[in-house]
Amino acid sequence: MRPVLAAALLVPLMVGAAAANDDPPDRKPGLWDVAIERGSKVQTMQACVDAASEKAALVKGKETLAGICSRFESHLDGNIYTQDTVCKLMGSVQTSRTVMTIVSDEQRETVITSKYAPPLMGKETSQTRQTSRWIGLCGPDLKPGQLRVNGQIISGPAT
């Protein structure tokens, strides 16, 4: 995975930098279809998750954010999870607000709004929309903690 895509996925998807912060509820075990929209571009992937892979992603996220973020605050209020971060990313400071709406135990909608100083790859701001939908049990080709992106299987922190 390209470093920019990996970083863009890590910051909004990995959560929890301090014990006082709220964590979003774990996703329902099984196969999730994820669409990430940035402007007119849409990246789709599938993720196979279980309780162990969710915990491993949370631990990895905490480690990653602790190393690059000077601010991390998160709050869960009913079905709305918000996360505010200030992180160093590729020579820029990224200030982001993530709002995740937990529609049901089978659907989540997330909007990440970011500002960059200095601009990152020519952009001062960005907005990313992510829609995640549970689609059933994982098949034999994906194990918990793995992603399928562009037909390739990528191992996550649990594998």
N, C-alpha and C positions, 0 to 999 in steps of 0.2 A: 504494500500500500504506500502511496506517495506520502512523504512526511507532512505536507500541508493537510491532506485528507486525514491522516492519522491524528494530527493535533486538533483539527476541527472536530473530529469525532470524540476525542478524549475529553476535552474540556466540558462540553455540554452533557455528555453521556455518563461520565464518571462523577460520582457525587460524594460529598461528605468529607470535609477537611478537619472538623473539630467535633468533639463529643457533644457540645452544646447545640450544634446544628441538627435540624431534622433531616432524615433521609426519606426519599420517596419510598412507597411500598414496593416490595419485590414484584417483578412481573410474574404472571401466571406461568408455571412450567410448560414448556412446549416450544413450538415454532412460531416466531414472530416475523411478520413482514414489515419492513421499515422503509419508508420513503423519505429522503432528505432533499428538500427543495431549496436551492439558492438561486434567486432570480429566475431565469428561464431554464436552468439546469436541474434535473432531478436524478439523484443517485438512489438506486434501490438495492436492498440487501435482505437477507433472511438471517435471523439469529436463533439458535437453539439455546434455551436457558433452562436451568433448574436452580434449586436453592443454593447449591454449592457454587455454581458459576456466577450467580448474582452476588454472593458474598465475596468471591475472588475479585470480581470487577469493582466492588466497593472498596476493597482493600487496595487494589492497584490504583484506583482513582484517588484515594486519600494520599497515597505515596506520591503520585504524579503532581497533584495540585499543591501539596506541601512544598514541592521543589520549585514550582514556577509561579505560584500565586501569593500575593501579599495580602489579599482579602478574599475571604470565602464566607458567605452567610447564606443559610438556607432555612426555609420555613415551610411547613406543611400545614395548611388550613383547610380542613375538609378534603375536597378533591383537587385543590389547587396547590401545587408545589412551586415555590419560587426560589431562585438561586441567583445571588449577586456575586460576581467575581472581578478581581483585578489581577491579571496574569501577564507575565512576560512571554511573548510568543514571536520567535524569529526576529528579534531586534525591535519589536514594537510592544507597547503596553496595550493590552486588550481589556477593555472594561465591558462586561457583559451582564445582561439580565436574561435569565431563562425563566419562562413561565410554562409549566407543564399542567395540562388539564387531564386528570384521570377520568375519562369518560365512563369507563367500566373496567372490570378486571380483564377485559379483552381488547381495550382500545385506549390509547394515549395520544394526545396532540400537544406538541411542544413548539414554542416560538422562542428563538434566541436572537436578541438584538445586541449587536456589538459595535463599539467605537474603537478606533485604533490611533495611537499617537506614538511615533509618526505613522503615517499611512502604511498599511501592510499590503504589499503587492499592488500598490496604487490605489487602495481603497481606504477611505476614512471611516466608513460604516458598512455594516452588513446585516442582513436579516436571513435567518435560516428557519425553515418550517420543517418539522419532523412529525410524521404520522406513523404510529406503530399499531399494528393489528395482530392479535393472536389468530393463527390460522389452523391450529391443531397440534397433533403430536409430532415430535421430530421424527424424520424418516431415518433409515439406516445409514444414509450418507453424511448426516450431521450429528455430532455429539454435543452435549451441553458445553457451552463456552465457545463454540465455533460459529463463524459467520460465513455466509456464501455471498461473495461480492463479484459481480461480472463472471459468474460461473466458477470462480476460484474459491476454495475453502481456506479460510484464515483462522488460525487458532487464537483464542482469546487468553486471558490470564489464568483461566482454570484448567487449561489443557497443556 
